Amino acid sequence: MLHTNLDVNNQGHLTFAGFDTVSLCEKYGTPLMLLDEERVRANLRIYLTEMKKAFGEGSFPCFASKSLSFTDIYRIVKEEGAGIDIVSPGELYTAAHAGFPLEKSFFHGNNKTDEDIAYALSEGIGYFVVDNEEELYEIERQSAEKNHVQNILIRLSPGVDPHTHEKITTGQVDSKFGIAIETGQAIEFVGKALSCKHIKLMGYHCHVGSQSFDSKCFMDAAAIMLSFIREVLDKYGAETEILNLGGGFGVRYVDSDPHIDIPFNIRLLAENIKACCADLKILMPKIIMEPGRSIVADAGLTLYTCGSVKTITGYKSYVSIDGGMADNPRYALYSSAYTVLNASKADKPADLVATIAGRCCESGDLIQEGVSIARPERGDKIAVLVTGAYNYSMASNYNRLPRPPIVSLYKGTDRVVVKRESFADLVKNDL
């Protein structure tokens, strides 16, 4: 199986975190999103433990909220002792609602409104990750009104290509995010930040992209960022405490994806950073990373019910399911690879090559093409693996479809942590 929390029981059903997925469908209905809470906690602990050992005290992971945001996830992150990164006032509200300590939160975004900034300041945000000059001066203005000094990081564009999909690459010079080092704009921006009386520059942030399976892109980014820290020290005499490298490591969605040893790669990255600091004669900063996908992706699984199997003679077969791009838009957006199984016949050979088609009135509503799957019948449960990240968080009500629930699986107990939306929910804001 693709991950260790997957198996097949003696009924031939797919199991996830020790639970019979077909039985869970009978109990909760479909579409159904499952979350293996123990896997979430285990993934967080890898980063927490290895970063502390490799980088020292004060270095820690922040869970990337955009990958999966709902109330209970923040309680889990709080209990495990990690920080969070947030990218919207809605994520901030959810974290505050969950009782998360916001001094361990980093507020990102390339267009924080005046209202966003006011709300974050009122909630005691730990750090703004400042993306542009207008934002910098608005934080200064509002902080001055409160007689408050606000901690910030500056988001920089290091000009590193992680060789992932262009729509999830964020660290190149030509990006909507951050301030380019290469053009000289970043060093000028630091001077402006240092001149603000109600802002404390604590460090720098970069994010080169997503789905990297080794530490090279992090090493490349760190070398550029550390050289920039040296440049700032030489020009302004300003030392900072934090270097936030953003992101986490990649996740296996299909068998062809490589295995990754996260502890080894964190140690390798730490050795590289320490050597760079020694060469540049600068103090080792506290290192922060922002894993999201690698915390929750393999802790998630989505289940659907097969409605039909249509074979077009001489062309292809379609397996239609009762969900689709409304609850998983990633294939339509990125052509993202997924592993798909017939959960009802997980012990049977994959004897049908088919396209998994969603129910939306949209030709592009596909979950995966060219999948080998045990031939399903109407009523069989279809499992899409590794859907914990960027599935529920990107779900919509397209075609006026209610979003599915999330059921947490933990210590032998299954419980609803996000309710299934009802038809009434769809019209509750209509006038």
C-alpha positions in Angstrom: 0.0 0.0 0.0 1.0 3.6 -0.7 1.2 4.5 3.0 1.3 2.5 6.3 -2.2 3.7 7.5 -3.8 1.8 4.5 -4.6 -2.0 4.5 -7.2 -4.5 3.3 -9.3 -6.5 5.8 -10.7 -10.0 5.5 -13.8 -8.7 3.9 -11.7 -7.4 1.0 -12.5 -3.8 2.1 -9.9 -1.0 2.2 -9.1 0.1 5.7 -7.7 3.4 6.8 -6.2 4.1 10.2 -7.6 0.7 11.1 -11.2 1.5 10.2 -13.2 -0.3 7.5 -13.9 2.5 5.0 -17.0 0.8 3.5 -18.5 0.6 7.0 -17.7 4.3 7.5 -19.5 5.1 4.3 -22.6 3.2 5.5 -22.5 5.2 8.7 -21.8 8.7 7.4 -22.7 8.6 3.7 -20.6 9.9 0.8 -18.8 11.9 -0.3 -16.9 11.5 2.9 -13.5 12.9 4.0 -11.6 11.0 6.6 -8.7 12.3 8.7 -6.2 10.0 10.5 -5.5 12.2 13.6 -2.6 10.0 14.8 -0.9 10.4 11.4 -1.3 14.2 11.7 0.3 14.2 15.1 3.1 11.9 14.1 3.9 14.0 11.1 4.0 17.2 13.3 6.3 15.4 15.8 8.8 14.6 13.1 9.2 18.3 12.3 9.1 19.4 15.9 11.7 16.9 17.1 14.1 17.0 14.1 14.1 20.8 13.8 14.8 21.2 17.5 17.7 18.7 17.3 19.1 20.0 14.0 18.7 23.8 14.3 18.5 24.2 18.1 16.1 25.9 20.6 13.7 28.4 19.1 13.4 26.6 15.8 10.1 25.0 15.1 7.5 24.2 12.4 4.4 26.3 11.7 1.5 24.4 10.2 0.4 25.9 7.0 -3.3 26.6 7.6 -4.2 26.9 3.9 -3.7 23.2 3.4 -6.5 22.3 5.9 -8.3 24.8 8.0 -11.0 23.9 10.5 -11.4 24.4 14.2 -10.1 21.0 15.5 -6.9 21.1 13.4 -5.7 24.1 15.4 -6.4 22.3 18.7 -4.2 19.5 17.5 -1.4 21.8 16.4 -1.7 23.6 19.8 -1.4 20.4 21.7 1.6 19.3 19.8 3.4 22.6 20.3 3.8 23.9 16.7 3.1 27.3 15.4 0.7 28.2 12.5 0.9 30.3 9.4 -2.3 31.9 8.3 -3.1 33.7 5.0 -6.6 35.2 5.6 -8.7 36.8 8.4 -10.9 33.7 8.1 -8.1 31.4 9.0 -7.2 33.8 11.8 -10.7 33.8 13.1 -10.8 30.0 13.1 -7.5 29.7 14.9 -8.7 32.2 17.5 -12.0 30.4 17.9 -10.1 27.2 18.6 -8.1 28.9 21.3 -4.8 28.8 19.5 -2.1 31.1 21.1 -1.8 33.7 18.3 1.7 34.8 19.5 2.9 31.7 17.6 1.1 32.7 14.4 2.5 34.3 11.2 0.1 36.2 9.0 1.0 36.0 5.3 -0.6 37.4 2.2 0.2 39.8 -0.6 -2.8 42.0 -0.1 -3.7 42.4 3.6 -6.5 45.0 3.8 -6.6 47.7 6.4 -9.4 45.7 8.0 -7.3 42.5 8.0 -4.4 44.4 9.7 -6.7 45.9 12.3 -8.3 42.6 13.1 -5.0 40.8 13.4 -3.6 43.5 15.7 -6.7 43.3 17.9 -6.3 39.6 18.3 -2.6 39.9 19.2 -1.0 38.4 16.1 2.5 37.2 16.6 4.1 38.2 13.3 3.0 39.9 10.1 5.0 38.6 7.1 5.1 41.8 5.2 4.9 41.6 1.4 5.0 45.2 0.2 5.6 48.9 1.1 1.9 49.8 1.5 1.4 47.1 4.0 4.5 48.1 5.9 3.3 51.6 6.4 -0.3 50.6 7.3 1.0 48.3 10.0 3.2 51.2 11.2 0.3 53.6 11.2 -2.1 51.3 13.1 0.5 50.2 15.6 1.4 53.8 16.3 -2.3 54.5 17.1 -2.2 51.7 19.6 1.2 52.7 21.0 2.3 49.2 20.1 5.5 47.7 18.5 4.6 44.9 16.1 6.9 42.1 15.1 7.3 41.5 11.4 9.2 39.4 8.9 9.8 40.6 5.4 8.9 38.2 2.6 11.7 38.1 0.0 11.9 36.5 -3.4 15.2 34.6 -3.5 14.9 33.6 -7.2 14.9 29.9 -6.7 13.1 27.5 -9.0 12.1 24.3 -7.1 11.1 22.5 -10.4 7.5 21.9 -9.4 4.3 22.8 -11.1 4.4 26.5 -12.2 1.2 27.2 -10.3 2.7 26.2 -7.0 6.1 27.8 -7.5 6.4 31.0 -5.5 10.1 31.9 -5.0 11.1 33.1 -8.4 11.9 36.8 -9.0 8.8 37.3 -11.2 6.2 36.5 -8.6 3.2 38.2 -7.0 4.7 37.3 -3.6 7.6 39.1 -1.8 10.3 41.6 -2.7 13.1 40.6 -5.1 16.6 40.4 -3.7 18.1 40.3 -7.2 16.8 43.7 -8.2 18.1 45.6 -5.1 14.6 46.4 -4.0 14.8 44.1 -0.9 17.8 45.9 0.6 16.1 49.2 0.1 12.9 47.9 1.7 14.8 46.7 4.8 16.0 50.3 5.3 12.4 51.5 5.2 11.3 48.8 7.7 14.1 49.8 10.1 13.0 53.4 10.0 9.6 52.5 11.4 9.3 53.3 15.1 6.4 50.9 15.8 7.7 47.9 13.9 10.4 45.5 14.9 12.1 43.6 12.1 12.6 40.1 13.4 13.8 38.4 10.3 13.0 37.3 6.8 10.7 34.8 5.0 10.8 33.1 1.7 8.8 30.3 0.1 10.1 28.6 -3.0 7.2 26.4 -3.8 5.6 23.1 -3.0 6.1 19.3 -3.5 9.9 19.2 -3.2 11.3 15.7 -2.4 14.8 16.8 -1.3 16.5 19.6 0.6 18.3 21.2 -2.4 15.8 24.0 -3.1 15.8 24.8 0.7 19.6 24.8 0.7 19.7 27.1 -2.4 17.1 29.5 -0.8 18.9 29.5 2.6 22.3 30.3 1.0 20.7 33.4 -0.8 18.8 34.4 2.3 21.8 34.1 4.6 23.9 36.2 2.2 21.2 38.8 2.3 21.3 38.8 6.1 25.1 39.5 5.8 24.4 42.3 3.3 21.9 43.9 5.7 24.3 43.6 8.6 27.0 45.3 6.5 24.8 48.1 5.2 22.6 48.8 8.3 24.3 47.0 11.2 21.0 45.3 11.8 20.9 41.7 13.2 17.7 39.7 13.1 16.7 36.5 14.8 14.5 34.5 12.4 14.9 32.9 9.0 11.6 31.4 7.8 12.2 29.1 4.8 8.5 28.4 4.3 7.0 25.1 3.1 7.7 21.5 3.9 8.8 18.4 2.0 6.8 16.6 -0.7 4.2 13.8 -0.3 3.7 10.6 -2.1 0.5 10.6 -4.0 1.2 7.7 -6.3 3.7 4.8 -6.3 6.0 6.5 -8.7 6.6 9.4 -6.3 9.9 9.0 -4.4 10.1 8.1 -0.7 11.5 10.9 1.4 13.5 10.8 4.6 12.4 14.0 6.3 14.7 13.7 9.4 17.7 13.1 7.1 16.8 16.1 4.9 16.3 18.4 7.9 19.8 17.3 9.2 21.3 17.9 5.8 19.7 21.4 5.6 20.9 22.2 9.1 24.5 21.3 8.2 24.4 23.4 5.1 23.0 26.4 7.0 25.5 26.2 9.8 28.3 26.0 7.2 26.9 29.1 5.4 26.7 31.0 8.7 30.3 30.2 9.5 31.5 31.3 6.1 29.5 34.5 6.3 30.5 35.2 9.9 26.9 35.7 11.0 25.0 34.3 13.9 22.8 31.2 13.3 19.2 32.4 13.1 16.2 30.5 14.5 14.9 28.5 11.6 11.2 28.1 10.9 9.5 25.9 8.3 5.9 25.9 7.2 4.8 22.3 6.3 1.2 21.9 5.5 0.9 19.2 2.8 3.4 17.0 4.5 1.5 17.2 7.8 -2.0 16.4 6.6 -2.0 15.0 3.0 -1.4 11.3 3.8 -3.6 11.7 6.9 -6.6 12.2 4.6 -8.7 10.0 2.4 -11.9 10.8 0.5 -14.6 8.2 -0.3 -17.3 8.3 -3.0 -20.1 6.1 -4.2 -19.9 4.8 -7.8 -23.0 5.6 -9.8 -22.2 4.1 -13.2 -19.5 2.6 -15.3 -19.7 3.7 -18.9 -17.5 2.2 -21.6 -17.4 4.0 -25.0 -16.5 1.3 -27.5 -13.1 1.9 -29.0 -12.4 4.9 -26.7 -12.4 4.7 -22.9 -14.4 3.9 -19.8 -15.7 6.3 -17.2 -16.4 5.6 -13.6 -18.9 8.2 -12.3 -18.9 9.2 -8.6 -21.1 11.3 -6.4 -18.4 14.0 -5.8 -15.9 15.7 -8.0 -14.3 19.0 -8.6 -16.5 20.7 -6.0 -14.7 18.8 -3.2 -11.4 18.1 -5.0 -10.5 20.7 -7.7 -6.8 19.9 -7.8 -6.9 17.7 -10.9 -8.8 20.3 -12.8 -6.4 23.0 -11.6 -3.0 21.3 -11.6 -3.5 17.8 -13.3 -2.6 16.5 -9.8 -1.8 12.8 -9.6 -3.9 10.6 -7.2 -4.1 6.9 -6.4 -7.7 5.7 -6.7 -9.0 2.3 -5.4 -12.2 0.4 -5.3 -12.6 0.3 -1.5 -15.3 -2.3 -1.7 -13.1 -4.7 -3.7 -9.7 -3.7 -2.5 -8.6 -7.4 -2.7 -9.5 -7.8 -6.3 -7.2 -7.2 -9.3 -7.3 -3.8 -10.9 -8.8 -5.0 -14.2 -10.3 -1.8 -15.5 -8.6 1.2 -16.9 -10.9 4.2 -16.5 -11.3 7.9 -16.0 -12.8 8.8 -12.7 -15.5 11.4 -13.5 -17.3 13.7 -11.1 -20.9 14.6 -11.0 -20.6 18.3 -11.8 -22.0 19.7 -15.1 -18.5 20.4 -16.4 -16.5 18.3 -19.0 -13.3 19.0 -17.0 -14.8 17.6 -13.8 -12.4 14.7 -13.5 -10.6 13.3 -10.5 -8.1 11.2 -12.5 -7.6 9.7 -15.9 -6.1 6.3 -17.0 -6.6 4.7 -13.5 -6.3 1.0 -13.1 -9.1 -0.1 -10.7 -11.0 -3.2 -9.7 -14.1 -3.0 -11.9 -16.8 -1.3 -9.8 -20.5 -1.7 -9.8 -23.2 0.9 -8.8 -22.9 1.3 -5.1 -19.3 0.4 -4.7 -17.2 2.8 -2.7 -14.4 4.5 -4.5 -11.4 5.8 -2.4 -9.1 8.6 -3.5 -6.0 8.5 -1.4 -3.8 11.3 0.1 -6.5 14.0 0.1 -5.8 15.6 3.5 -4.3 18.7 2.0 -5.9 21.2 -0.4 -9.1 19.2 -0.8 -11.5 20.3 2.0 -9.8 23.7 2.1 -10.3 24.3 -1.6 -13.8 22.7 -1.7 -16.7 24.8 -3.1 -20.4 24.7 -3.6 -20.1 24.6 -7.4 -23.3 23.3 -8.9 -24.9 24.1 -5.5 -23.4 20.9 -4.0 -23.0 20.7 -0.2 -19.5 20.2 1.0 -18.8 16.8 2.6 -18.1 16.3 6.3 -14.7 15.5 7.9 -14.7 12.5 10.2 -11.6 12.2 12.5 -10.3 8.7 13.3 -8.3 8.6 16.5 -7.6 5.9 19.1 -10.3 3.6 17.8 -13.0 6.3 17.8 -14.6 8.0 14.8 -16.2 11.4 15.3 -17.5 14.2 13.1 -15.3 17.3 13.3 -16.9 19.1 10.4 -20.6 18.5 9.7 -21.9 17.7 6.3 -23.4 20.8 4.7 -27.2 20.6 4.2 -29.3 22.1 1.5 -30.5 24.7 4.0 -26.8 25.7 4.5 -26.6 26.5 0.8 -29.3 29.2 1.1 -28.7 30.5 4.6 -27.1 33.7 3.3 -29.5 34.2 0.5 -32.0 37.1 0.8 
